[in-house]
Amino acid sequence: MSNSQAHINKGITPSVDLIRFWWSFLFLIVFMNFWRLAFLTSQYEFLDASKWNLYLKSFLIGTRLDAVVASYLMLPLGVFFIVQLFSPKKSFLKYILNVYFSIIILPISLVHTVNIFVFKEFDEHLNFLTLNSYVGQKDSMQFIFEEYPVWPVIGGLLLFSGGIFTLYWQVSKHLKGGPGSVLLRIPSLIVSLFILGLFIRGGWQERPIDWGFAMFSSDFSANQTALNPLFFLGRSVVQFSSEGKADELTQYYDTEAAFRTSRKLLHNSRMTFVDEVSMTRKIESDSARDYNIILVILESHTAAFTGYLNPGQPSVTPNLDRMARQGIAFTNCFANGIRSAHGISSIIISWPTLPGLPLISRTESVNQVPSLGSALKAIGYSTLFMYGGDAQFDNMNGFLTIHGYDRIIERRDFEPGLSGTSWGVFDHSVFSRGLEELDKASKPALLTLFTTSNHQPWDIPPEYEALIPVFPDSLFRQGQVHRSMAYVDHALGGFMEQASQRDWYDNSIFVFIADHGISVHKSTFAKIQNAHIPLVIYAPGLSLEPRTIDQPVSQVDVTPTLLGLIDYPQPFTFFGQNTLSKKSGLSCKVIANEAFWVQDDYFYFERFGQETALYKIQFPIEDANFEPVSDLQLFNHYQKNFRSYLQTASAQFKTFGNEKH
């Protein structure tokens, strides 16, 4: 080989430090999969040999979370990597890598080992609550040292970590590569940073990957094996650090006093509490009526454009209005939050939005918080969630999988050629698929269908252009939302017309509710008006008299109301009310650092730690007048109700799966 050829080959050879960096990244992933195998082995008594392929898939699923953790662990080395790329003749990255890995191997092993012990004790992964309950608590630490072989384990881990590092070091020192030319070093740096950033996000999806990605099956052991303990621990720390201040601000009263007030608010003659220490209730019933439940969650459907709620404006929802006239129409329903993540979780698990992260993403949710899906599944329902977009968005897939839904149909399950927007296939295709699934579903069935089309960019299918009217006089987004909402209503009307020809139609309860409103109003009190959403219950075979309910309700009331309609026979733990047997209602919405409370004809507003106010509402809400209330007794009454409710909801939610802590 000539000197020029050797020079060229040397110039195009990747630098040895680039190879060392990505070898170290790969080593971390392999190392964490070793601990995944250790975790799976520790659960041997609960494993089913016939599910070996499912456990194998746990490793494939979990590797994506491992890559996220490995990316964060390699991030501090990025600076040295950058410097090294521009100083190829002074290689010191290998020494930095050796020191770094000699330090981190033991903590990684320790976290995985403690996680195995924690899981065997509590059936949950190591999280911030566990650490907070034990670390630094003298009695707890004494218990740990008495009950567990702490020192032998630490000694064993030291020896084990030393052996693993020796293996890493032996492989690293035999890695070969060249210095790399400048033309190669700069692109390799750019590509490496891009790949590292992609791994940190967990992929190309809309939002960074969450713990729900690991909830890929109905098998508890397989899901928990896929979940990376370091990822889950870090996620819980981020969550609780973001909630810390809000939690402190919502600790208003003695816990027992707030609990008693909350129980009075939720008291219902048809739903009695089963004990004195929990929010668990029961309907006096021996058996449930086996009605199908079709729950349609409508993306961004605001009351402002819904005819039965705002008759003073052109209606874009004639089909929903018709069912409101023939069924049960709620005129004062409010969203519990401002995003789909808030709405879906409040509807499905009947729990209000709390300060901090949406409940759908909170680590407590992995503890199988009670839900509509799990409640109906417990009495023989088949359960299906259908969404035209990516179900990994906002952690929906994992959340729903562990909350009682047998199947989740998402964008990839539809025919590839179907048209849609960046959010998913158009809703008429989703409704059509819903009919197909209901036709073949075992009975009774729960279908939860979440629409996507009424969202930016507010597009409608070309074939519907001539069918959907234009709203030229609209000042809000030039009528685009009116048209997309009208399209969804048109698709909904077609769905109901075809459903009426099915044999399961008369044996079904249809519920239509929005996931949240949109910011149409800009007045001082816009937060309550923008939260105003439709809620309609339509049950053609249930012989319910058409009626209008004007009391305040919210998304958390959907599940208890449905359980009341079918005479649900088992105890349940939800925070909503049966709106059909409750004389007075309430609604609570949390938006970042502020909240509002609607009860009777009063609107209470609080900006946590800063501002409070009470107003008398002159309905209807779309054109409401808000009169300041100076009566201190009334103010104290509604403030106490709101604060007790929010405090108890927050405290109770954190206890799911942590009763032993």
GIQUIKA-V687964 format. One record per helix or strand of 3 or more residues. SS is the DSSP state (helix for helix, strand for strand). FROM is the first residue (numbers start at 1). TO is the last residue. Records with the same first field share a line. If there is no record, write none. Layout:
SS: FROM-TO  FROM-TO
This chain:
helix: 3-12  16-42  44-46  49-75  78-85  93-122  128-134  138-147  150-172  182-201  211-214  220-226  229-249  255-266  303-305  318-326  340-349  363-367  372-377  393-401  411-413  427-440  462-464  477-499  505-507  526-530  557-565  621-623  632-655
strand: 271-273  281-283  292-298  328-334  382-387  407-409  445-450  508-514  532-538  547-549  586-591  594-599  602-607  611-618  625-628
